[in-house]
Amino acid sequence: MDRNIILAIALVSLVSAAMRVLPLLLLSRMRLSFTLQQWLAFIPSGIMTAIVVAEVLHKPAMTPSGLSVYLLAAIIAAVVGALTRSLFATVISGMVAFSVLQLLSGL
């Protein structure tokens, strides 16, 4: 392999590692306010919501009645999640609902 390619891979790896480690090292020494900690607690759920909503809206797989298979499975998973408050039950119910709906709609 060309020496320049190896050097470029090593440099990119170092920069990537530094971008992940430096904020962690700097923030671990700082005391964050309670309000900021509360605000930061919403980031993971906000990111997950954005990913799921983008995926549900982007996939137009429809049942014969014109309903989105992805949307129906997401609604079922959301209801199970709200009732059980269990991530495991939410994920399993969403996967089963999606599989059954896809099977029934012939997709």
Kinemage of the C-alpha trace (Angstrom):
@kinemage 1
@onewidth
@group {chain A} dominant
@subgroup {mainchain}
@vectorlist {calphas} color= white
{ca met a 1} P 0.000 0.000 0.000
{ca asp a 2} L 1.217 3.475 -0.751
{ca arg a 3} L 2.877 5.252 2.183
{ca asn a 4} L 0.709 8.358 1.717
{ca ile a 5} L -2.473 6.313 2.033
{ca ile a 6} L -1.309 4.738 5.295
{ca leu a 7} L -0.342 8.178 6.619
{ca ala a 8} L -3.736 9.620 5.625
{ca ile a 9} L -5.599 6.758 7.336
{ca ala a 10} L -3.524 7.201 10.505
{ca leu a 11} L -4.103 10.973 10.521
{ca val a 12} L -7.847 10.640 9.990
{ca ser a 13} L -8.000 8.041 12.772
{ca leu a 14} L -6.206 10.368 15.187
{ca val a 15} L -8.447 13.310 14.336
{ca ser a 16} L -11.569 11.157 14.725
{ca ala a 17} L -10.426 9.826 18.096
{ca ala a 18} L -9.499 13.324 19.287
{ca met a 19} L -12.935 14.672 18.324
{ca arg a 20} L -14.559 12.005 20.483
{ca val a 21} L -12.193 12.010 23.461
{ca leu a 22} L -11.399 15.715 23.965
{ca pro a 23} L -14.964 16.885 24.721
{ca leu a 24} L -15.358 13.979 27.112
{ca leu a 25} L -12.144 14.865 28.930
{ca leu a 26} L -12.972 18.556 29.100
{ca leu a 27} L -16.577 18.111 30.231
{ca ser a 28} L -15.682 15.504 32.857
{ca arg a 29} L -13.797 18.173 34.789
{ca met a 30} L -16.565 20.753 34.589
{ca arg a 31} L -19.560 20.903 36.907
{ca leu a 32} L -22.702 21.348 34.820
{ca ser a 33} L -25.694 23.182 36.200
{ca phe a 34} L -28.805 21.216 37.098
{ca thr a 35} L -30.808 22.962 34.353
{ca leu a 36} L -28.221 22.061 31.719
{ca gln a 37} L -28.140 18.451 32.922
{ca gln a 38} L -31.927 18.256 32.614
{ca trp a 39} L -31.792 19.754 29.131
{ca leu a 40} L -29.048 17.338 28.015
{ca ala a 41} L -31.128 14.378 29.231
{ca phe a 42} L -33.595 15.002 26.373
{ca ile a 43} L -30.991 14.732 23.606
{ca pro a 44} L -30.961 10.902 23.221
{ca ser a 45} L -34.748 10.651 23.021
{ca gly a 46} L -34.881 13.614 20.637
{ca ile a 47} L -32.334 12.030 18.312
{ca met a 48} L -34.116 8.675 18.403
{ca thr a 49} L -37.441 10.373 17.651
{ca ala a 50} L -35.919 12.198 14.684
{ca ile a 51} L -34.489 8.953 13.287
{ca val a 52} L -37.770 7.050 13.664
{ca val a 53} L -39.945 9.850 12.244
{ca ala a 54} L -37.637 10.294 9.243
{ca glu a 55} L -37.728 6.552 8.571
{ca val a 56} L -41.524 6.312 8.916
{ca leu a 57} L -42.165 9.289 6.626
{ca his a 58} L -39.557 8.267 4.056
{ca lys a 59} L -40.903 4.753 3.434
{ca pro a 60} L -44.166 4.833 1.488
{ca ala a 61} L -44.950 1.066 1.691
{ca met a 62} L -48.733 0.987 1.792
{ca thr a 63} L -51.297 -1.629 2.690
{ca pro a 64} L -54.074 -2.338 0.165
{ca ser a 65} L -56.295 0.075 2.119
{ca gly a 66} L -53.752 2.876 1.639
{ca leu a 67} L -52.259 2.961 5.146
{ca ser a 68} L -48.505 3.013 5.673
{ca val a 69} L -47.128 -0.258 7.064
{ca tyr a 70} L -44.310 1.630 8.779
{ca leu a 71} L -46.696 4.113 10.370
{ca leu a 72} L -49.043 1.401 11.643
{ca ala a 73} L -46.141 -0.568 13.141
{ca ala a 74} L -44.780 2.613 14.745
{ca ile a 75} L -48.178 3.410 16.262
{ca ile a 76} L -48.479 -0.108 17.668
{ca ala a 77} L -44.966 0.093 19.118
{ca ala a 78} L -45.692 3.521 20.631
{ca val a 79} L -48.870 2.254 22.309
{ca val a 80} L -47.069 -0.799 23.710
{ca gly a 81} L -44.224 1.437 24.887
{ca ala a 82} L -46.602 3.815 26.621
{ca leu a 83} L -48.441 0.981 28.331
{ca thr a 84} L -45.479 -1.154 29.384
{ca arg a 85} L -42.704 1.448 29.718
{ca ser a 86} L -40.385 -1.322 28.506
{ca leu a 87} L -37.903 -0.786 25.702
{ca phe a 88} L -37.724 -4.528 25.064
{ca ala a 89} L -41.495 -4.865 24.712
{ca thr a 90} L -41.618 -1.778 22.489
{ca val a 91} L -38.957 -3.033 20.098
{ca ile a 92} L -40.345 -6.570 19.930
{ca ser a 93} L -43.926 -5.389 19.396
{ca gly a 94} L -42.815 -2.998 16.658
{ca met a 95} L -40.867 -5.711 14.862
{ca val a 96} L -43.691 -8.236 15.145
{ca ala a 97} L -46.292 -5.677 14.052
{ca phe a 98} L -44.182 -4.660 11.061
{ca ser a 99} L -43.588 -8.285 10.032
{ca val a 100} L -47.258 -9.252 10.376
{ca leu a 101} L -48.479 -6.140 8.555
{ca gln a 102} L -46.008 -6.716 5.741
{ca leu a 103} L -47.061 -10.347 5.488
{ca leu a 104} L -50.761 -9.466 5.451
{ca ser a 105} L -50.361 -6.704 2.891
{ca gly a 106} L -48.238 -8.880 0.580
{ca leu a 107} L -45.224 -6.574 0.429
